[in-house]
Amino acid sequence: MSHKRIPKRKAAIAAGSVAALGAAALLLPNANASQSNGDDATPRTFKAGDVADVASQLAAQLGQSFAGSYYDAGKQQLIINVVGNDSNVVNRIEKAGAVANEVQNSTAELKDAARTLKADATIPGTAWAVDPKTNEIRVTADSTVTGGKWDTLESTVKGLGSKVATIKKSAGTFKTFVDGGDAIFGGGARCSLGFNVTAGDGSPAFLTAGHCGVAAAQWSDSQDGAPIATVDQATFPGDGDFALVKYDDPNTQANSVVNVGNGQSVEITQAADATVGQQVLRMGSTTGLNDGNVTGLDATVNYPEGTVTGLIQTDVCAEPGDSGGSLFTQDGTAIGLTSGGSGDCTSGGETFFQPVTTALQAVGATLGAGGAGAGAGAGDAGAGDAGAGDAGAGTVDPSAGAGDQAGAGDEAGGAADQSGTGTDDGSGLVSSQP
């Protein structure tokens, strides 16, 4: 008998609409499409989802002059950091409708600084990411980094030079968010489902956190329930925190939506890279729906289990059980999978996410019914052409092997409706109600 992962209640939220979700109205209207008054020197207004594509094109055109970019949500403008005051570079940026911002550190210098941190200060409880708003590397140390470890970190940062990196202390402890809410269950762990996808062989599957995948080979949609999916491949620690888990019943119908509570869901139509300054939403089985902003990219996090690279850093809160949950935008763009961080949804903290585009490319999967190429838009994210356009997420592959698992179990972030009955939370993911 096939499992149909179809939400009980499908009140799809149209892109750009306003909806009150729980205690806060988190899905805000999108900005209007990019506009210009015809004057190339006048900055255009951009949708948050469009800036990554424009920034990617400018980065390719500007070469070594390009030093990062970010989105000014208040003004709806794309800011391009440049080294030097080459008028040709500035003109090219302005012609694209963006704003040129002269900075001190080049991309190459910041990458060199990150390599030094990796070589000399890979200490459990530390993390770092480039902050294009300050043109520095933001280094964070949790409460376990004390004594000699703190001294090593501090001296390494100082050795990078003036205005290259800053250190911030976090009151919490960096950890993966396994444990906690209702979503998917395996090996005594509980995680959240991220996004339903179609595997490379055409079978239905879902993405979740890699550290969940290494925790168990098989996953259920209810505590102590029979397994419904098996880990096919996973990565954790190392170059990411993601896992592809295939449904055991190849006839499973998994919707490409995220359940946001109160009987409402957001259809996921594409995947895109994150942009610093972008507003995002996170859904997890422990804490439900929360919003915040992207604060850093290509983050390195030194968890107790090992170092993970290439993550998105945000100020969105999360707690144990939210692992693997969905990070997305109000217009239905998949951005990330919850990895870990410090703090909670009372005190706040830093939270890190696996980019969806990278995960899709790595496992060879596509969002939705599999129309677009795996991880499409991974490089030019932001435009939202990423691979998945159709809801009705792929078909799962029962034969998925647990062999490579490295992390399959983070909670089904958008799927929180998992009551143990196998119903989709509306995220197309199998998950349970928080």
Helices and strands as residue ranges (DSSP letters): E 4-5, E 11-12, E 19-21, E 24-27, G 48-50, H 51-62, G 63-65, E 66-72, E 77-83, H 87-95, E 99-103, H 107-120, E 126-131, E 136-141, H 147-159, E 165-169, E 175-176, E 184-186, E 189-193, E 195-198, E 204-208, H 210-213, E 218-219, E 229-235, E 242-247, E 253-254, E 257-261, E 264-267, E 270-271, E 279-284, E 288-303, E 306-314, E 326-328, E 333-341, E 351-355, H 356-363, E 366-367, E 412-413
